């Protein structure tokens, strides 16, 4: 992670005492007068990095209060939700090397609903994708995908609960995306009709219901995974964690790969990376060939779902949005 330096944290700021307790009690920094440098990070919420000047110890803080304005109850609930999700997933031995879920360090409703988090030094998945897209460093991305597949397979397999997948919530999410796209004039009535018909075809496929529920990351985007040495991977940003089909995470990664190469004008370049990622994920099952068949049979739905999710964003141009919608149709017609 890297951020823009914005100054020093005032000792009169309530956050200073909050962070001082964390660095002393949880991170073992001894000293009577901690001082913090502040860096602004990119994120959906207000996210900052605080560096204790004497020790170099760093803490990430997410402020939920600014996100929801007057609704502090909602902000506090979501901050607590992410805190609890991190704690829960870490209990599945997802700590340390090679699989790591970052540690929550503290929560304060009174300080703008702040959630303090462990700092993990590593390369963002988005950077690894960019190296391949812009500089042709394919070998680096293949290695990162191997590591990420290993992490997600460990998370999903360790958290499977034996209950069958309920595909209905993913169909409702699909409908929500269609409504959002239509409001933004990204799709028309005919598109909605076709997508709804395609959704129903997927809904009727038995394979969409046959897997076990797992704990999902819930927002498996390139910004939310960090890579360390070797096969080390850390997951961050778990506020959307929920039970569901593993393919919600796996298909999102595959869809993000396709989107990245579509932006560069060559969606076909994504195919070897997608195939590699899906095979590496499948290799962590007792019967990799059977797992691969199941995973590739469901992947088009979740890849298409992700392309529609991206297409609704305001930063996407109309032309690229149309390309994403068109490719989503191609994928979903595979039903």
C-alpha positions as CSV (number, residue, x, y, z in Angstrom):
1,X,0.0,0.0,0.0
2,X,1.1,3.6,-0.6
3,X,-0.6,6.8,0.2
4,X,-0.4,10.6,0.1
5,X,1.2,12.2,3.1
6,X,-1.2,14.7,4.7
7,X,0.5,15.7,8.0
8,X,0.9,14.6,11.6
9,X,-1.9,13.5,14.0
10,X,-2.5,16.1,16.7
11,X,-2.1,14.9,20.2
12,X,-5.4,16.6,21.1
13,X,-7.2,14.4,18.5
14,X,-9.1,11.6,20.3
15,X,-7.7,9.3,17.7
16,X,-4.2,9.9,19.1
17,X,-5.0,8.2,22.4
18,X,-6.9,5.4,20.6
19,X,-3.9,4.6,18.4
20,X,-1.4,5.0,21.3
21,X,-3.2,2.3,23.3
22,X,-3.1,0.0,20.3
23,X,0.6,0.4,19.6
24,X,1.5,0.0,23.2
25,X,-0.9,-2.8,24.3
26,X,-1.2,-4.8,21.1
27,X,1.9,-4.1,19.0
28,X,4.4,-3.9,21.8
29,X,5.7,-0.4,21.1
30,X,7.1,1.1,24.3
31,X,7.4,4.9,24.7
32,X,5.8,7.7,26.6
33,X,5.0,9.9,23.7
34,X,3.9,8.2,20.4
35,X,3.8,10.5,17.3
36,X,1.9,9.5,14.1
37,X,2.4,10.5,10.5
38,X,-0.8,10.4,8.4
39,X,-1.2,9.1,4.9
40,X,-4.4,9.1,2.9
41,X,-5.2,5.9,1.0
42,X,-7.6,5.1,-1.8
43,X,-10.7,3.2,-0.7
44,X,-14.5,3.1,-0.8
45,X,-14.5,4.5,2.7
46,X,-12.1,7.1,4.2
47,X,-9.0,5.0,4.7
48,X,-5.8,6.3,6.3
49,X,-2.4,4.8,7.2
50,X,-0.9,6.0,10.5
51,X,2.9,5.5,11.0
52,X,4.3,5.8,14.5
53,X,7.5,7.8,13.9
54,X,9.8,6.3,16.5
55,X,9.1,2.6,15.8
56,X,7.9,2.7,12.2
57,X,4.9,0.6,13.2
58,X,1.9,1.2,10.9
59,X,-1.9,1.0,11.4
60,X,-4.7,1.2,8.9
61,X,-7.8,3.0,9.9
62,X,-11.2,2.9,8.1
63,X,-13.7,5.6,9.0
64,X,-17.2,4.4,8.5
65,X,-18.9,7.5,9.9
66,X,-18.0,9.7,7.0
67,X,-19.5,7.2,4.6
68,X,-23.0,7.4,6.0
69,X,-23.2,10.9,7.4
70,X,-25.9,11.3,10.0
71,X,-26.6,7.5,10.1
72,X,-24.0,6.6,12.7
73,X,-25.9,3.5,13.8
74,X,-25.5,2.1,10.3
75,X,-21.9,3.1,10.2
76,X,-21.2,1.4,13.6
77,X,-23.0,-1.8,12.5
78,X,-20.9,-2.1,9.4
79,X,-17.7,-1.4,11.2
80,X,-18.6,-4.1,13.7
81,X,-19.6,-6.4,10.9
82,X,-16.2,-6.2,9.3
83,X,-14.4,-6.5,12.6
84,X,-16.4,-9.7,13.4
85,X,-15.9,-11.1,9.9
86,X,-12.1,-10.7,10.2
87,X,-12.1,-12.3,13.6
88,X,-14.3,-15.2,12.4
89,X,-12.2,-16.0,9.3
90,X,-8.9,-15.9,11.2
91,X,-10.3,-18.6,13.5
92,X,-10.0,-21.0,10.5
93,X,-6.2,-20.9,10.8
94,X,-6.0,-18.1,8.2
95,X,-3.2,-16.3,9.9
96,X,0.5,-16.0,9.1
97,X,2.1,-17.7,6.1
98,X,1.0,-18.5,3.5
99,X,-2.7,-17.6,4.2
100,X,-3.4,-14.5,6.2
101,X,-6.5,-12.5,7.0
102,X,-5.5,-9.1,8.5
103,X,-6.1,-8.6,12.2
104,X,-8.6,-6.1,13.6
105,X,-6.9,-4.0,16.3
106,X,-9.7,-1.8,17.6
107,X,-13.0,-0.2,17.1
108,X,-14.5,3.1,18.3
109,X,-18.0,4.3,17.5
110,X,-17.2,7.7,19.1
111,X,-14.3,8.4,16.8
112,X,-16.2,8.6,13.5
113,X,-16.9,4.8,13.7
114,X,-13.2,4.0,13.1
115,X,-11.9,0.4,12.6
116,X,-8.2,0.0,13.2
117,X,-6.5,-2.8,11.2
118,X,-3.2,-4.5,11.0
119,X,-0.9,-3.2,8.3
120,X,0.3,-5.8,5.8
121,X,3.2,-4.9,3.5
122,X,2.6,-6.4,0.1
123,X,1.8,-6.0,-3.6
124,X,-1.8,-5.4,-4.5
125,X,-3.4,-7.9,-6.9
126,X,-4.3,-4.9,-9.1
127,X,-0.5,-4.1,-9.5
128,X,0.2,-7.7,-10.6
129,X,-2.5,-7.5,-13.2
130,X,-1.2,-4.1,-14.5
131,X,2.3,-5.6,-14.9
132,X,1.0,-8.2,-17.3
133,X,-1.4,-5.8,-19.1
134,X,0.9,-2.9,-19.6
135,X,4.4,-4.5,-19.5
136,X,3.8,-8.0,-20.7
137,X,5.0,-9.6,-17.4
138,X,2.9,-12.7,-17.7
139,X,5.1,-14.9,-15.5
140,X,4.5,-12.6,-12.5
141,X,0.8,-12.6,-12.9
142,X,0.7,-16.4,-13.4
143,X,2.6,-16.8,-10.1
144,X,0.3,-14.4,-8.2
145,X,-2.8,-16.2,-9.5
146,X,-1.3,-19.5,-8.3
147,X,-0.9,-18.0,-4.8
148,X,-4.4,-16.4,-4.9
149,X,-6.0,-19.7,-6.0
150,X,-4.3,-21.5,-3.1
151,X,-5.6,-18.9,-0.6
152,X,-9.2,-18.9,-1.8
153,X,-9.3,-22.7,-2.0
154,X,-8.0,-22.8,1.6
155,X,-10.6,-20.3,2.8
156,X,-13.5,-21.9,1.0
157,X,-12.6,-25.6,1.7
158,X,-12.0,-24.9,5.4
159,X,-15.3,-23.0,5.8
160,X,-17.6,-25.3,3.9
161,X,-20.5,-26.2,6.2
162,X,-22.1,-29.1,4.4
163,X,-25.3,-27.2,3.6
164,X,-26.3,-26.9,-0.1
165,X,-25.8,-23.7,-2.0
166,X,-28.9,-21.4,-2.3
167,X,-28.6,-19.9,-5.8
168,X,-31.6,-17.6,-5.3
169,X,-29.6,-14.7,-3.6
170,X,-27.2,-14.6,-6.5
171,X,-30.2,-14.4,-8.9
172,X,-31.7,-11.5,-6.8
173,X,-28.3,-9.8,-7.0
174,X,-28.4,-10.2,-10.8
175,X,-31.8,-8.5,-10.9
176,X,-30.5,-5.7,-8.8
177,X,-27.7,-5.1,-11.2
178,X,-30.1,-5.0,-14.1
179,X,-32.2,-2.4,-12.4
180,X,-29.2,-0.3,-11.7
181,X,-27.9,-0.6,-15.3
182,X,-31.4,0.3,-16.6
183,X,-31.6,3.4,-14.4
184,X,-28.2,4.5,-15.7
185,X,-29.4,3.9,-19.3
186,X,-26.6,1.3,-19.8
187,X,-29.2,-1.2,-21.0
188,X,-32.7,-1.0,-22.5
189,X,-35.9,-3.0,-22.0
190,X,-34.9,-5.6,-24.6
191,X,-31.6,-6.2,-22.8
192,X,-33.5,-6.7,-19.5
193,X,-35.8,-9.2,-21.1
194,X,-32.8,-11.2,-22.6
195,X,-30.8,-11.1,-19.4
196,X,-33.8,-12.2,-17.3
197,X,-34.4,-15.1,-19.7
198,X,-30.7,-16.1,-19.4
199,X,-30.9,-15.8,-15.6
200,X,-33.8,-18.2,-15.6
201,X,-31.9,-20.7,-17.7
202,X,-29.0,-20.7,-15.2
203,X,-31.5,-20.9,-12.3
204,X,-32.8,-24.2,-13.8
205,X,-29.4,-25.8,-14.1
206,X,-28.9,-28.4,-11.3
207,X,-25.1,-27.6,-11.1
208,X,-25.9,-24.1,-9.8
209,X,-27.3,-25.7,-6.6
210,X,-25.0,-28.7,-5.9
211,X,-22.0,-27.3,-4.1
212,X,-21.7,-26.6,-0.4
213,X,-21.9,-23.2,1.2
214,X,-18.7,-21.5,2.2
215,X,-17.6,-18.3,3.8
216,X,-17.1,-15.9,0.9
217,X,-14.8,-12.9,0.8
218,X,-17.8,-11.2,-0.8
219,X,-15.8,-8.5,-2.5
220,X,-13.0,-10.4,-4.3
221,X,-11.7,-7.5,-6.3
222,X,-8.0,-6.7,-7.2
223,X,-7.7,-4.1,-4.5
224,X,-8.5,-6.5,-1.7
225,X,-5.7,-9.0,-1.9
226,X,-2.0,-8.4,-1.0
227,X,0.9,-10.6,-1.9
228,X,4.0,-11.2,0.2
229,X,6.9,-13.6,-0.4
230,X,6.4,-16.9,-2.2
231,X,2.8,-18.0,-2.0
232,X,1.9,-15.6,0.9
233,X,-1.5,-13.8,0.4
234,X,-3.4,-11.6,2.7
235,X,-7.1,-10.7,2.5
236,X,-8.4,-7.3,3.4
237,X,-11.9,-5.5,3.3
238,X,-14.3,-8.2,4.5
239,X,-17.3,-6.1,5.2
240,X,-19.3,-8.0,2.6
241,X,-18.4,-11.5,3.8
242,X,-21.3,-13.9,3.7
243,X,-22.2,-17.6,3.1
244,X,-22.7,-18.6,-0.5
245,X,-21.3,-20.4,-3.6
246,X,-17.5,-20.3,-3.8
247,X,-17.9,-19.3,-7.4
248,X,-19.1,-15.9,-6.3
249,X,-15.5,-15.2,-5.3
250,X,-13.8,-17.3,-8.0
251,X,-15.9,-16.0,-10.8
252,X,-15.3,-12.4,-9.7
253,X,-11.6,-12.9,-9.9
254,X,-12.0,-14.4,-13.4
255,X,-14.3,-11.6,-14.5
256,X,-11.8,-9.0,-13.2
257,X,-9.1,-10.5,-15.3
258,X,-11.3,-10.4,-18.4
259,X,-12.2,-6.8,-17.7
260,X,-8.6,-5.7,-17.3
261,X,-7.6,-7.1,-20.7
262,X,-10.8,-5.7,-22.3
263,X,-9.7,-2.3,-21.1
264,X,-6.4,-2.9,-22.9
265,X,-8.3,-3.8,-26.1
266,X,-7.5,-7.6,-26.1
267,X,-9.9,-9.7,-24.0
268,X,-8.5,-12.9,-25.5
269,X,-5.2,-12.3,-23.7
270,X,-7.1,-13.0,-20.4
271,X,-8.0,-16.5,-21.3
272,X,-4.7,-18.3,-20.4
273,X,-4.7,-16.4,-17.0
274,X,-8.3,-17.3,-16.3
275,X,-7.8,-21.0,-17.2
276,X,-4.6,-21.1,-15.1
277,X,-6.4,-19.6,-12.1
278,X,-9.4,-22.0,-12.3
279,X,-7.1,-25.0,-12.7
280,X,-4.9,-23.9,-9.8
281,X,-8.0,-23.5,-7.6
282,X,-9.3,-26.9,-8.7
283,X,-5.9,-28.6,-7.9
284,X,-6.6,-28.2,-4.2
285,X,-9.5,-30.7,-4.3
286,X,-9.2,-34.5,-3.9
287,X,-10.4,-34.9,-7.5
288,X,-9.1,-31.9,-9.4
289,X,-10.6,-32.9,-12.8
290,X,-14.1,-33.2,-11.3
291,X,-13.7,-30.0,-9.4
292,X,-12.5,-28.2,-12.6
293,X,-15.5,-29.5,-14.5
294,X,-17.8,-28.2,-11.8
295,X,-16.1,-24.8,-11.5
296,X,-15.8,-24.1,-15.2
297,X,-19.5,-25.1,-15.6
298,X,-20.5,-22.3,-13.2
299,X,-17.9,-19.7,-14.0
300,X,-19.6,-18.1,-17.0
301,X,-22.6,-17.0,-14.8
302,X,-20.4,-15.4,-12.2
303,X,-18.0,-13.8,-14.7
304,X,-21.0,-12.3,-16.5
305,X,-22.4,-11.1,-13.2
306,X,-19.1,-9.3,-12.4
307,X,-19.0,-7.6,-15.8
308,X,-22.5,-6.3,-15.3
309,X,-21.4,-5.1,-11.8
310,X,-18.5,-3.1,-13.3
311,X,-20.6,-1.7,-16.2
312,X,-22.9,0.1,-13.9
313,X,-20.1,2.4,-12.5
314,X,-20.1,6.0,-13.5
315,X,-16.3,5.9,-14.3
316,X,-17.0,3.4,-17.1
317,X,-17.4,5.1,-20.5
318,X,-20.6,4.4,-22.4
319,X,-18.7,2.5,-25.1
320,X,-16.8,0.3,-22.6
321,X,-20.0,-0.2,-20.7
322,X,-21.7,-1.5,-23.8
323,X,-18.7,-3.8,-24.4
324,X,-19.0,-5.2,-20.9
325,X,-22.7,-5.8,-21.3
326,X,-22.1,-7.5,-24.6
327,X,-19.5,-9.8,-23.2
328,X,-21.7,-10.6,-20.3
329,X,-24.3,-11.8,-22.7
330,X,-21.8,-14.0,-24.5
331,X,-20.8,-15.6,-21.2
332,X,-24.4,-16.1,-20.0
333,X,-25.5,-17.6,-23.2
334,X,-23.2,-20.5,-22.3
335,X,-26.0,-21.9,-20.1
